[in-house]
């Protein structure tokens, strides 16, 4: 790639499945930046279940203190500043989730994203270099690919991001390659597709929600009047855009495998998706079935830059990490998200 990168029954959401958290492995002391956010909190929980010693670092600008696992050490603050202060205390590695992630905002306030994502990560990499921390798993994104030339999308696809958010993540990938080579860091970037679902009390609750499943569920709870469908004239079976939804627990477990298989001095990149696409209408229908609510919908014009189909090829992660998503049923993903949404309604 450019820059030299190398590129059964579904468990109940509060139960551990037969997966990497059950496999014996050396306990590691790990720093999880952004561990009070959606994906970071689930990943921290799975790491703790696997026996690792986890310190969560989060400035709580978008995260939630009550999303931090009770068995984690929590440090509130800037990821890079805390890393520089604490990594010398025997940390084996860093899982870096902390980031600004609103695509629309990234286009209107790009400085916030170049500073908050790229500069913060550069300072984090410097802290790892200074303290000899040799293992990194980075939360990247499918937005690094931009408009795909084909589907499913492999890691060898051109990286041509169409928004500032994706551009900052791609820049970080290049920086990680440089630091990995120069300082012997074993690094893995995981490019997420559409993350969804929940894990017991850990789930998705953004102040500004932009993701389809939680938006549809807001209609079911009465917090939103209707769901907007942006375009019904795509070249797909029902005219609506198709996306690849990956359960957040499958995603988190890929991070554990990435930690285990990272190679000193190398930066490897993997796509994480189910390999199956669902249309906007299919997602809405799944939400209707799960919630029992009608969920009114209204068609709006397409959004500029929205591709017709985004589906991952995750074969490389399967071959090199031994990763396979286990929670691929759309109704099951929605059911976990709905259970979490209902639990938050009761708070």
N, C-alpha and C positions, 0 to 999 in steps of 0.2 A: 504493500500500500504506500501512498505518498508519505514521505517522512521516514520510511523504513520500518513501520510497524509490521509485526507478524500477526499479520492479521489471523390399575387395580381399583378397589373402591376408593372414592375420594374421601379423605379423612374429614371429620368434623373440624371446623375452624379452630377449636380450642384444643385439639388433640395433635400430637406429633404423628406424622405419617412415617411409613417405612422409608426413610430417606437419610440424607447426610447427617442430620442431627443425632441419629441413632448409632452412627459408626464411630468406633474408637479412633481418636486422633490426639496428638499432643496439644495440651492446653496452651493457648497463646494469650499474651497480654495485648489487647487491641484497642485502638482509638477509633471511634465511629463519629465522624463529623456529620452534622445534620441528623443526628440520631433521635431528635424529637419530631422529625417530619414523618411523612407517610412511609416511604420505602425504608428509610433509615431506622425507624422504630421497629418495624417488623424484622429487619435484618439483625438488629441488636438482640431482639428476643430469641431468634433462632441461634445466634452465636452463643448466647448464655445457656440455652438448652443443650448445646453441644459441649458445654464445659469450659468455654473461654471466659477470660477476665475482661470485661468490657467497660471502657470509659466513654461516655457519650459527651460530645462537645456540641453545643448549639447556642446561637445567640437569641433564639426564640423570636426572631423577626417574623417568621412564618410557622415555626414549629410550636409544639405545645408541651409544657413541662409535664403534664399528666400522661403524655405518650411515652415518657422515658420508662423503661423497664425498671421495676423496683429493685432488682438485683444489680443494676448498673450503677457505676459511679457517674454522677452528673456534674459537669462543669459548664456554667453559662459563660459564653464569651465568643469572640472571633476565633474561627477555626485555626488560622495561621498563628495568631498570637498565643493561643493556648498550646498549640503544638510545639512552638519554639520553647515555651516554658516547661512543658511536661514530658516531651518525647525522650529526654535523657533518663527518665526513670524506668528504663528497662522495657519499653514497648517493643513488641515484635513486628507490628504492622499497623497500617492505617487503612480504614475503609472510608472513602471520601464521598459523601452524599451532599454536603452543604453547597447550595447554589441558588442563584436566582433562576427561575424557570418559566416565567410567563412569556410566551412567544410574542404576543401583541405588545406588551410593555417593552420587550427587548428592542422593538423597532422604533418606539417613540422615545425611549431613554437608554440609548445604547451604552453610554458611559457607565451607567449603573451595572451593566452586565459585563463589560470588559474589566471593570475594576472588581466587582463582586465575585465574578467567576474566574477570570484569567489571573489577575494580579494576586488574589487570595490564594489560588492554587500554586502559583509560583513561589509565594512565601512559604506555603506548606511544604513544597518540595525542597526548598532551602533548609527548612527545619529538619526534614528527614535526612538530608545530606549532612547537616551539622552534627546530628546526634547518631548517625549510623543506623537509622531505621531502614530496613532493607526489603519491606514488603508493602505493596500498595494495590488496592482494588479501587478503581475509579468508576463512578456512576456517570456513564456517557449516555448517548441518545441516538435514536434513529434519525433525528433531525440533522445529523451530520451529513446524511446522504442527499438531502434536498429532494428534488423531483426525480424519482427513480426511472431508469431507462427500461427496467424489466422487473418482474415480480415472479417468485419471491426474491428478496434482496440479499445477496451474499456479502460477506465482508470485503470482497474484491470490487464491489460496485464503486463508481466514482463518488467522491465526497465533494458535493457542491451545495452546501447549505443555502437555503433561501431566506433565512432570518438570522438575526444577530445572536439569538440564543444558540442555535445550532453552530454558528461560526465560532462562538466562544468555546463550546465543547470540543470542536475539532482542533482549535488552537491548543487547548489543554492536552489533547491526545499527542500532538506533536511535541509539546514541552516534556511530557512524560517520557517519550522516546529518547529525547536528548539526555534527561537526567538518569534514565535507566542505564543507558550505555556508558555515561561518564562516571556513574557512582555505584554501579552494580546492583541497582534496585530491581527486584523481581516485581514486575508491574503487569496488571491486567486491566483493560478497559472493557466494560460491559455496556453494549449499546442496546438500551431498552426500546421495545416497541410500546404498545398501549398497556400500561400496568393497571390492574383492576383487582377487585376482591378485597378481603380483609382477613385478619388473623385474630379471632377473639376480640379483645378490647383494643387492638391496634388496627387502625383503618384510615381512610382518606377523608380529611376534613380541612380543605383549604379555605382561607378567608375569601379569596376570589376563586371561585370554582370554574374551571374550563373543560373538565373531562366529561365525556358523554354519560357514562353510567351514573356517577353521582348527581349530575344535572337532571337526568330522567327521574332518579329516585327522589329528588327534591319536589318534583311534580306530584309524585305519589304521596308525599308527606304533607302536601298543601303549601309548601314554602315557595313554590313557583307555579304560575298559572298554567303554563304549557311548555313543551320542549320545542325548540326551533330546529328544523331540519335544513341545513345549509346546502341546498341543491338536491333536486330529484331527477336530474337529467344527465347523470353520469353514465358512461357506457358499462353499466353493471346490470345484473338480472332485474333488480327492482328500482334502478335509477339512483340509488343513494350510495355514498362512498363506503368503501370496505376497509376495515382495519383489523389488525392482529392483536388480540387481547391475551395478555399473559397474567396468570394469577400471581399476586404479590408474594405468596409463599414460595412458589416455584422460582421466582426471581431471586428471593433472598437466599434460597438454597444454592443457587448458582454462585453467589458470592463466597459461600463456604468452600465450594469446590475450587473456585478461582484462587483462594488463599492457599489451598493445598497443592495446586498444580503450578503456581507461579514459578518462573525460572529466573535465577539470578542474572542480572544484566540484560534481560529481555523484556520487551513490552508487547504483550499479545492482546489482540482485540477480538471480541466475540459478540455476535448478535444474540439477543435473547427475545424470542417470541414463540408462539405456539405452532407457527407454520400454517395456521388456518385463519382465514379472514371471515369476518361477519359484517354485514351491512348495517348502516344506521337503523334502518327499519327492523332488522332482525334483533338488534339490541333492545329497541323500544318494545318489541313484542315479548322478548324474554323478561323484561321488567314488568310488563303487564301480567304475564303468567305468574311471576313470582310474588308480586305484591297484591294482586287481585284488584288493582285500580285501573281505571280506564286510560289515564295518562293522555290528555289531549296533545296533539302535535300540530305544528303549522310549518309550512314550507317557506323558506326564505331563499334569496339568491345565494349562489355559491360564494364562498370566501376565496379571495385571490390566493393562489398558491396551494390550494388544497388538492392533493393528488387523488385520482380515482381509487386507487388500490395501494395499500401499504401492508405487505406481508413479509415476515422475516424468513430467511433461510438460516436455521440454527444448527445445521449439520456439523459445523466446525466445533461448536460447544459440546455436542454429543460425542464426537470422535476424540477430542483432546481433553475434555473435562469429565466425560462420563455423565453429562447432564441430560436429562429428559424431562420435559414438563409433564406433571401427573394430573394437574387440575385444569383440563382443557375444555370441559363442558361449560358452555356459555351460561346455562341456567344455574349451574353450581357456582360460578363466579359471581353472578348477580345475587344469588341467595346469600352468599357470605357478605357481600356489600350491603344488602338490605338488612341483614341481622345486625350489622354494625350501626347502620343508620338508625334503626329502631332503638338500639341501646342508647344512642346519643340523644334521641328524642325524650327518653325517660330521665335523663340527667337534669 
